[in-house]
């Protein structure tokens, strides 16, 4: 179970910006992958996303009190890193479902990442990731080129994991 209280501040001021224009001064990611077609694919992928199964499939250990909901704090663990986040926004619209989480103190990066499954009018289903980030800790500032590669690697893993 994640420790800490919801009163802990996020480590960046542009909360919710993954839903629109991404802020200056950060690395930006906008990636998508067609993961199939039809309502069944959309429902399976979006349900897995909201239950944190996508993060588990991508190789992370997930400590969350329940499905993704605004205010939910989650601790992701990967390769010895503790990655604390808070869900800051959810999407639950016809044909679109997902959430964005922001970084909490202790996260290696500072910023926000949004995960969305879209069922498009042509019947295709797409996994979409939008993020902005910059180094948040001394070791990610020093090792920024490595941190960028890790982020690109994890983005690809998340997209593939949304396909099931």
PyMOL commands that set and color helices and strands:
alter all, ss='L'
color gray80, all
select helices_A, chain A and resi 17-19+39-50+53-57+138-142+144-162
alter helices_A, ss='H'
color red, helices_A
select strands_A, chain A and resi 27-37+61-64+73-78+81-93+96-103+109-119+124-135
alter strands_A, ss='S'
color yellow, strands_A
deselect
rebuild
show_as cartoon
